[in-house]
């Protein structure tokens, strides 16, 4: 898992770098590299933190 993904906590806002159409997402959980995010346009998605580095959003 990337160092940045390791810092993600429930409630944090993120974007998927390869899926901008999913919109803004809110982290639901981050357990053992499995990150569950609820995206506005895609719904709930479980991601492998070893395969994708989510981008934190601080200004929305």
C-alpha positions as CSV (number, residue, x, y, z in Angstrom):
1,X,0.0,0.0,0.0
2,X,1.3,3.5,-0.8
3,X,2.3,5.6,2.1
4,X,-0.4,8.1,1.3
5,X,-3.1,5.4,1.3
6,X,-1.9,4.2,4.7
7,X,-2.9,7.7,6.1
8,X,-6.5,7.5,4.9
9,X,-9.0,7.4,7.6
10,X,-12.8,7.1,7.6
11,X,-14.5,10.4,6.8
12,X,-11.6,11.7,4.6
13,X,-12.5,12.9,1.1
14,X,-10.6,11.4,-1.9
15,X,-10.6,11.1,-5.7
16,X,-9.7,8.1,-7.8
17,X,-6.9,9.3,-10.2
18,X,-8.0,7.0,-13.0
19,X,-11.8,7.5,-12.5
20,X,-12.5,11.2,-12.4
21,X,-16.1,10.4,-13.5
22,X,-16.7,8.7,-10.1
23,X,-16.5,12.1,-8.5
24,X,-15.6,12.9,-4.9
25,X,-15.5,9.9,-2.5
26,X,-15.6,9.5,1.3
27,X,-13.5,6.9,2.9
28,X,-15.6,4.4,4.8
29,X,-12.8,2.1,6.1
30,X,-9.1,1.3,5.5
31,X,-8.3,-2.2,6.8
32,X,-5.3,-4.2,5.7
33,X,-4.9,-2.3,2.5
34,X,-8.5,-2.7,1.5
35,X,-10.1,0.7,1.2
36,X,-13.8,1.1,1.0
37,X,-14.9,4.4,-0.5
38,X,-18.4,5.8,-1.2
39,X,-18.2,7.8,-4.4
40,X,-20.9,10.3,-5.4
41,X,-21.3,9.0,-8.9
42,X,-20.3,5.3,-8.5
43,X,-21.5,4.3,-5.1
44,X,-19.5,2.1,-2.6
45,X,-16.3,0.6,-4.0
46,X,-13.7,-1.6,-2.3
47,X,-10.2,-0.8,-3.6
48,X,-6.9,-2.6,-3.3
49,X,-4.5,0.0,-1.8
50,X,-1.6,-1.8,-3.4
51,X,-3.0,-1.2,-6.9
52,X,-4.3,2.4,-6.7
53,X,-3.2,5.5,-4.9
54,X,-6.2,7.6,-4.0
55,X,-5.8,11.4,-4.0
56,X,-6.9,13.2,-0.8
57,X,-9.1,16.2,-1.2
58,X,-8.8,19.0,1.3
59,X,-10.6,21.9,-0.5
60,X,-14.2,20.7,-1.1
